Amino acid sequence: MNTDDRTVLGAPLTLTELFTRSAAAHGDSPAVSDDSGRRLTYAELDRASAELAQRLIDEGVRREDRVGIHRERDVDLVISILGVLRAGAAYVAVDLRYPKARRELMLRAADGRLTLVGPGEREQLGDQVRTMVWQYDAARALADAPKAGLPEPVLHDAACVLFTSGSTGTPKGVVVEHHNLVHFAVNPLLPQLSPADRVAQIANISFDTFHWELWSSLWAGAEIVMMPSVPDLVKGDPGRELRRRRITALLSPTMAFNHIAAEDADVFSSLRVLQTGGDVVRPAACRDVLASKFSGRLVNLYGPTEGTTAATAFTITDVAPDATSVPIGAGLAGVRLHVLDAGLRPVPKGTPGELHIGGDGVTRGYLRDPARTAERFLPDPFGTPGSVMYATGDLVSERPDGVLDYLGRNDDQVKIRGYRVEPREVERSLLACSGVLDVAVLPQGEGQDKRLVAFVVPQGRTTMPEVRAYAEATIPDYQVPSEFVQVPEIQSTPHGKRDTAALLQLLGDRDRRRSDYVAPRTDSERYLTTVWEELLGTERISVNDDFFELGGNSMLAFRMSRRINRDQAAGLGLEDVLGNTVLSDMALALDASRSKGEDA
């Protein structure tokens, strides 16, 4: 590509320069709002972040330091990020929904100068984490102007650290620089926002899609609207909430996009821009959205964290009835894409190869881990001297027009609900449990319905519910296996390798021979059994089975509630489904909702 950031900016900028330029141009326009009614203009956000930057400098924060951000998703979160950057440091955003052990692990790995917390949040972290309690105060922001000019970061300074799954059991910290994020925020091949846009902030703040919600909005002078996270959004009526908050632009996780589109594509009808990314998008979901009341621009994004959120984009205008996949598109401006064989030689178009990403989006590497950085960040023989390309581990093929099709992975890494997960990392986490002698974690299912199953050799009388409870308390929810299966040993092949086929056969045999199976007895139980079998991709479901223990999740529960209400003319809300996860209980709740409807 010949286009680069200079085409849009005139000259390269840091994130702080990008923001202050936008604040000068859109001072009186709304910059960020949350559901509490708080709303800041660009001028107010400028003053507030400058005041916080000075506070951080007074606390000893210096250029290239790392500062944790551990707070709710509200207006103060955006101020905190800008304040850290304007102090010359890099932010490490930690999602409060993660278990305490995971949050502390991320902050220890980041080795930050301190961690910004909101009132009442200091107690959520251990004593070993140095914290600074801060909350926005308009009067103080006006009175406490910076004592002198704030430090100016340079293009290759670190802007943030994002953690991804690591096969060693420790998450990898990806160091993203200012120029990486500016390149992404202003990229002319992405949908362009305007000051009239209201952009939904729904992403996990520790996840890279947050970058589009934040930086693309601030560059355009748009308003960032802090909204419930995706799991909370689907508990209500997501379409109504998007309309109530007058959202015009949204980046939906692919899992949510696929499931919502399958049951109610009109949820997206009010949007001007709808992007999806993080996993493999279903052709049927795209067809459903294009056939709905949605009339905006639909874009499929692809890219690893190491390539700064997105490396390719594909605008979807039509999906053939017989299409089995949706392309991930061509490279963004300033991105170089190489499809290579194992010897790092280009493969012919149409031939599968590993995708390597070069250009402006390639990040610095892994925090304090030169060995792993050297494994994945390779010299780019096709770029300028000294340039680097990132080996994604993703297999793709290139069409004659340069558009890429995603084919899968060339290693054990899997996507669970849009998050990259190394099963070996989950195994190492579970082995830290005193009640676990040995464990194997294997993926099951296809596409965004993929889930993890843990085969556990317990110590003594340890039960599987106890191992599940340990997992839920120590690792993020997307890493917690959907099912824990007790086994006497992890079998090996004659070559000494783990016999995964035997474990999966054991799982299938157990389902077929289960002694606790109870067949459906009522019309509601029979109906729900059919729905569960379709959504969960499993057979022989017992009325005593639990939806989540069979691999269910919040998005599948959303689909189920919509399906039930459509098929049965019932009023069964998502909260009713989540509160009655055993099939027999859900059947009773369905009967009760029908009775209420008849009485009305």
N, C-alpha and C positions, 0 to 999 in steps of 0.2 A: 504494500500500500504506500502511496506517496503522501497521503494526508497525515499530519501529526498535530500535536497540541498547538503549535504556533499558528496554524491556520485559523484556529478558533480564538486563541488568546492574544495573538500578536507577539507574545513572548512567554516562555514557560513561567508558571507561578507555583508557589507553595500553597498548601491548603489555607494557611492564614492569610496570604495575599488574596487568594480566591474569595475568601469570606469577606475581608474588609472592602474589597472592590464591590462586591455585591451589596454589602451593607450601605456603602456610600450611594449606590444607585437606587436602592429600594428601602431607604431608611424608615419610611412611615408604613411600609407594607407589613402585614403579619408574617412572622418567620416561623413560629412554632406555637402550638396550642395542645392542651391535653383535656381530658374529660372532666377535670375539676373546674373548668371554666377559665383557667389561667391561659393567657395569651401574651406573647411578646412580639413587638415589632423588630425589624432588623436593627434599628438604632438601639433599642433596649437590649437586644441580644449582644450587640457590639460592646455596650458599656458593661453589662453584667460579666461577660467573658473576660474582658480586660481587667476588671476588678478581681476576679478569681485568679487570673494569671499572676497578678501582683501578690496575692495572698500565698500562692504556691511558691513563688520566688522567695518570699520572706521566710517560708518554711524550709528553704534549702534546695528546692527543685532547680536543676540545671539542665542545659542542653543535652539531649540524648538520654536523659533519665527516663525511667518508665514509671508511670503513675497508674495505679489501679483505679477503676471506677466501679463501685459496688453500690448501686442504688436503683430505685424503682424507675420504670420507663415513664418519665414525665418531662416537663419543661426543663427542670434542673439537670436532667441527663445531658441534653444538648449543650447547655451552658458549660457543664463540666468538661465535655470533650473539647470544646473550643478553648476553654480556659487552660487545659493541659497543653494543648498545641501552642497557644500563644505564650506560654511560659517556656517554650522550646523543647518540651518533653514529648514522649509518646504515650498514648493511652492504652490501657489493657481493660477492656470492658468485660465485666463478669455478670452473667445473667443470674438473677437472684433465685430463679427456679431450679438451678443446679443444686444437688446435695451439698451440704456444708463442706464435706471432705473434698469434693471436686473443686469447689470455689477456692478453698485454701491451697489445694495443689496447684491451681493455675497461678495464683498470686505468688506462691513460693517460687514456681518455675520462672515467673517473670522477673523476680528479684527487684521489685520496684522500690523507688525512694519512699513512697507512702501510698495509701489507698484512700480515695475520696469516698465518704459515706454520707448518707442522709441522717437526719435525726432518728434515733432509735435503731439504727442499723449496725452500730459498732459491735453490739452484743452478738451479732450473727457471725462474727469472725473470731478466731482464736487470738490470744494475747500476743502471739508472735508476729501478727500483722500490724504494722504501724498505720494508724488511721488519722484522718483529718475530717472532722464533721463540718459540713458546709451546706447551707441552704440559701437560695436567692433572697435578697432583701433589696427592694428597689431603691430605698433611701440610701442604703449603704453604697450601692453601685454608683449612685450619683455623686456621693460625697468622697468616696475613696478612689479617686482617679489614680492610675499608675504614677509612681513617683518619677519615673523617667521613661524613656521609650522602651517598650517591651522588646525582648530579643527577637531577632528575625531568623527563623529556621532557613536552611538552604534545601535545595531540591532533593538531595540524597540523604537528608536526615530521616530518621525513623519517625513515622507518624503513629503507628499502632502495632500491636502484637496480637495476632489471632491464633488460637490453638486448634489444631486438628488432631485426629486420632493417630497414635503411633504404635507400631507393632512391638516396641520394647515395653509397653505398659505405661509409658509416660507420654502425655500429649506433646506434640511438636508445636513450638511457638514460631509462627511465620512472621517475619519482620517486614512490614509494608511501609514503603517510603512515601514522602510527600508527592513526588512526581508520579508515582504509580497511581495514587488515588485521584490526582488531578487529571491525568490521562483518561481514567475511566469516567470521571464525573462529567467531563466536557466532550466526550467522544461523539463526533457528529454522526456516527452510524447507529447510535442508540436513539430511541424516541426522544425528541427534544421537549423539555418542559418549559413552562412560561410562568410569569408572576400570577397568572389567573388560576394555576393549578393548585389543588389541595392533595397532597401526597400522603397516603396511609403509611404510618410507621407501625408495622406488625411483626417485624423480624425479631428473632432472638438477637440481642445486641452483641453477643459473642460470635455471631455468624456473619459471613461476609456480605450477604445481601443487604444488611443494614447500611452498607456504603452507598448503595444507590438511593435509598430513602433519604439519607442524610446529605451527601455531598452533591448529588445531582440536583436536589431541591434547592440547597443553599446557593449553588451557582446560578440557577435560573431565577432566583427571587421568588420561588414558590413557597407555599406554607406547608410545613411538616405537621401532620396531625397525628399525635400520639394516640394509638388505639389499643384495644385489647389484643393480646397475643392470639395467634391462630387457634390454639385449643380453646381459649375463652371465647373467641369470636364465634365459633361454630356452635357453642352451647346455646346461643340465642338465634336471632335471625340475621345472618351476615349481610344479606342483600339490603334489608331495612336499615341496618347500622351504617352501611356504606352510603346509602342515600341520606340518612339523617345527618351524617357528618360531611355531606356534600363532597365526597371523595371523587377525584377525577383520574387519579393515577395510582396503580397498585402493582407491586411485584409479589406474586403469589408463589409460595413454595409449590413445587410440582405435585407433590402428594396431595396437597389441599386442592389445587387446581383440578387434578384428575377426578377426585372424589366429588367435589362440588359440582363440576360440570356434568357428571354422570347422573346426578339427581335433580339439580335445579340450576341450569346454565344461566338463567335470567338473573341470578345473584350478581353477575358482573355487568348488567345492562346499563348502569349509570356511568361507567368508566369511559374515559377518552383513550387511556393507555392501560393495557393489561399485559404485563410481562410475567413469564414463569421461568423458573430455573431451579436447579439443584438435583434433578433426577430425570428419568426418561419420561417424556410426556406421551400420553396415549393419543393416537390418531382420532379415536372416537370422541375423546374429550374435546379436542379442537373442533371437530365437526359439530358437536353439540353447541359449543359457544358461538361458532360462526352462524349457526342456524337459529340462534336465540335473538333476543332484542339488543344484544351487544352490537354496536356499530363502530367501535373504536379500532385501534391498532393492536393486534395480537402478536407478541414476539416471544420466541423461544430462545433463552440464553443458555450458554454453556461456558464453564470455566472453573478451574480450581482456585482455591484461596491463594496458592503460590503464583497465580497469574492475575491476581487482583480482580476477583469476583467474576468477571466475564471476559472471555477471549473471542467468542463468536456470538453472532446474533442471526436469527432467521425470522423474518416477518411472515406470518402464516395468513394467507388469504384464501386458500382452498386446500382441502385434503381429500384425495381420491377415495372412493368407497372401499377399494381393495388395498389401500396403503397399510403397511405393517409397521411403519415408523415415521417419525417427523424429523427432518434434518436439523442439525444443530447450527447450520449456516456457514458463513464465511467469516474471516477474521475481521475484527474491529480495526478502525484506523490506528496505525502505529503498531499493529500486532503482526508478527511473522509466524506462520504455521508451517511445520515440516512434518510430513508423514513418512516415517523411517522404518527400516528393518532393524534387526538386532545388531547389525554392524554400523548403524547410523547412516545408512545409505537411503536416498529417496526411493520409494516404491512407485511403480506405475499407477496412474489414476485407476480407481476401481479395485485396487489391491489392498487388503487390510495391512495396516501398519500402526506403530505406536505414534501418537501425536506428541510432538515437541513444540513448545511455545517460546518464541523469542520476541524481542521488542520491548516497548515501553511498559508493558504490564508485568514483566518478570520482577518479582520481589527480591529482597536482599538475600533471603535464605532462612535457615532455621536458627533461632536464638541460641547462641553459645553452643552450637553443635556443628562444627566444621565437617565432621565425617559424614553425617547424613546430608548436609548441604552439598558436599562434593558428589554424593551418589546421585542426586536428582537435578542439581543445577550444573549443567555441563557447558563447556566451551561451545559456542555456536559457530560451526564452520561456514555457515551461510550468511553470517552477519558481519559487521565491522570488527576489526581486531579488538579483542578484549570483551566482546559481547557474550552473553550467556543465554542458554535456552533451558527451559524446564521440561524434564521428561515426565509426562503426566501419568504414564501407566494405563492410559485409555487407548483402546483400539478403535480406529476410525478408517473409513475409506473416503476418497475424494471423488466427487462427480466431475464430469467434463467441464462444468462451469465453475469449479472451484468450491462448491458447497460440500460440506462434510456430513457424513452419516456416522452416528455413534454406534459402535458394535459391541462394546463391553470392556471388561478389565483384563489385564494380562497378569494379575496377581490375586491375592486373597481378599483384597479390600472390597467392601460392599457398601451400598448406599441403603441406609435404614431411615425412612421418613425424611429423605433428603440430606442426611448427614453422612459424612464419610466415617466408616467404622472398620477398624482392624479387629477381626475376631480374636486374634492373639492378645490384643490389649485387654479385651474383656476377660479372657481366660486368666491373664496375670492378675487382674483385679480380684477375680473370684478366688484364686489360689491364696490370696492374702487373708481370706476368711479362715479362722481356726478350725471350722467344721468341715473343710473341704480338703480331701486327700489328693484328688486329681479331677480334671475337668476338660471337656472338649466343647467348644462353642462352634456350631455350624449354622450356616444360613439355610433357610427353607423358603419356598415360594418364589414368585417371579415379580419382576418390576417393582413398583412402589409398594406392593403387598409383601415384599420380602421381609422376613422376620428372623430372629436368632433363636436357636434352641440350645440349651446348655445340658450336656450329659455329665452328671456329677457323681463322683465316687465319694460318699460322705465319710466323715470321721465319726466313729461311735454312733450315737443316736441322733445326729443332726438330721433335721427334716428339710425337705425341699422348700416349704414356706419360710423356714429360717434363713436358708441361703438366698431366697428371693428378697427377703427383708434386708439382708446385708447389702445386696446389690443395689436396692432402691435407695439405701442410705449413703452409698459411696460413689456411685457413678451416674452420669446423666441418664434421663429416662429413655433416650433413644438407644443407649447401650445395654439396657436391662433386657435379658432374653425374655421372649414371650412365654417360653415354657422351660421348666426345669425337670429333667428326667433322671431319676435315680438309677444308676447302673453299678454292678459289682466291680467292673474294671473298664478301663479304656483299652480296647483290644488293639493289637498291632498286626500288620501284615507280615508275611515271611521275610520281607526286606527290612523289617524293623520300623516301618512308618505307621502312623496312626491309621487304623482301618475305618475310614469315614463311611464306607459303604456298609459295613456291618452295623454301625451306629444308626444310620438312616433306615436300614432294614429292620432293626430293633424297634424303631419308632413306628414304622408301618405295621409290623406284627402286633405291637402293643395295641394300636388303635383297632385292629381287626379282632383281637382276642379279648379285649377289655371285659372284665367280669362285672364292672359296675354300670354297664350300659342299661339305661331305662328308656324304652321307646316312648315317643309322644303319645299322649292319651286323649287330648282334647283337640278341637279344631284349631285353637290358637297355638297350641304347642306344635301341631303339625305344620301350620303356616310358618311359624318362626324357625322351625328346623330347616325348612326349605330356604328361607332367607339367609340364615346363618351359613348353610352349606355353600351357597353361592358367594357370599361376601368373604368367607374365610377360606374357601377353597379346600374344604375337608369334608369327610363323610362320616356317617354313623355317629351323629351328635346325640348325646344323651340329654334328657331333660334336666339333669343335675349338673351339666357342664356350665362353666363360667366363660362368658364371652371373651374376656381379656386373657384368661389363661390359655385359650385356644389360639391366641394370636391377634385378637381384636385390638383396636386403638381408637382414639377419639374421632378420627376422620371416618373410620368404618362405622362407628356408632352414629355419627351424623347422617351418613347415608342410610343406615338402617331406620332411623327415626323418620326420615323423609319418605322412605319406601313404605313403611308401615302405614303412615298417615294417608299416603296416596292410595294404597291398595285397600285399606280397611276402613277408610273414612273415620279414622280415630283421631284423638287429640293427644297422642303420646309424644311429649317433648323430649329433647335430648337429655335433660336432667332426669326424666323418668327412666330412660334407657340406662344411664350411668348409675342410677340408684338401684337397678334391678338387673344385675349382670348375669345371674343364673337364669337359664332358659325358662324354667317353670315359674320363677318369680316374674319374669318379663311377660309371660303369658297372662298371669293374673293381672298385671298392670295394664296390659292391652284390653282385657275383658272389662276392667274398671273404667278405662277411658271410653270404651264403647257405651257402657251403661250411662255415664255422665252425658254423653252426646244424645242418647235416646231420651233421657229425662228432660234435657233442655228443649 
